[in-house]
């Protein structure tokens, strides 16, 4: 570790990409890392997408401004590994990362994420929802929203997947999730606006919003007094972003030190302070090293191991939703 | 697309060689074409090149990976685009566009006529024209949000109606979140757009024509049937076409209101090209784009044929 620190400090520079300073607490994380190791961080294209990160790795190859590390969605991490874009690396706490949330070879590893959750404004929602099944209640007429269309937004797609799990579906069968929302639409509970968010909760268009728990906590809770977030008790669907080091990183030592820092107790707790669930959260809780204030802001994690759909399952589910969302849920 | 505002203009009388000139005829021909070069370049780069690129990509199979290795001719994109939810999307888009061009077309014409008959310099007339310019360009997510804030279940106007009349319109079948709702919202920018584009044509109706008709004993109906109507009709058709194009390509408003529950082709293209859910099906998006281009081309051809018939008397 001290050799790594020395090598990284000698490089004195780290290129990251698409890390918004107000997202998952990255602003504080980058500041702390820079101060600690005297390594200057360049954050390219802070508002960019996973796809743009991959493009940058490919196109800036060999240049000193090429990204050293990326933070991407799992399909992109897997594709990158298939295209041999990543340098395998296993952080010191490698064994604390669940095996289905990392590449066995060390090409990529889950960093932070969260669960599909139901957020609601108790001022307008008198009966507290507890599950997907509980949303089938006439008291919630014209109340329930998604953040966007499940044919375009990952979070809304995940919500349909989660609803499928609650209604007898599986990772291989998302159909019951579509039927579930079609039913909610039919009884008038589901408001199919594509601009669900803090504003639609505030103005009462969607006092109940199904979204990622960390986004409900970071974006809606601060502006809606008393806002409550629960993870539906009949379905747990989690999704995590992934870290990977570029195989052609101009600052390879700094990149590895950055990963060690992110997966240290400090780095993990900083993510948590930004409402993102760090992948090693169960370890932090077990060791008593978790930032308790930040931890209390998120709904308690469901018990049981994390499970994720395979790439093939996701791809199939995407096509099923695309083909059936408008025909079944629309009127 | 043709600028409908120019449709009512009198036919141009071309008299070659009428102006005495010392420039040789051959060079004059070249010079005449030189003037359209900037426009030609603009059309080539902005319209023709992208259209060709879309057409080519529509027939290529796409690989799922990030290294773009599009290759191989295939009908599968077009085939998929003409089945299932994509076919439904095309049907809904066309129907919605027809409805949201004809109704605003008629309303817009009536409003424009009311403005036309008002005196020039009339304050209300100025206000209506200026407001039309503003409203016609108001769209996208802000427009959807405006309607959600005023007319959704918790909207301000919904609340007023409830307070005054004791009726909750949402309990009586009113909704913003389906095709009828989108139709309703499109009126907001389509009617002012119609007012703006048809007004120049109305102003082309000379008062002298009406006076002449009246002198010959024509009543109001006869004037409109034999003079005003035929003069206006080609422009009116052109305006409808513009409204059709405007509705056919509208995207963000419908998406924000429907959350993908209404199948509309532009929204589907957006999901295929920009979305975070579907990966590696960009070529299907191009195929849908190509079909939209073909539909607009067909509409343009129909328009040209009808317009020629309608304007036959002008020649």
Interface residues (C-beta under 8 A of the other chain):
Chain A: X49 X51 X54 X55 X58 X73 X75 X76 X79 X80 X82 X83 X142 X146 X148 X149 X150 X151 X152 X153 X154 X156 X157 X185 X191 X192 X193 X194 X195 X196 X199 X200 X203 X204 X205 X315 X318 X319 X321 X322 X323 X324 X325 X326 X327 X329 X330 X331
Chain B: X64 X65 X66 X67 X84 X85 X88 X89 X141 X144 X145 X148 X149 X152 X153 X154 X170 X177 X178 X255 X256 X257 X258 X259 X260 X261 X262 X263 X267 X268 X270 X271 X274 X275 X276 X277 X278 X279
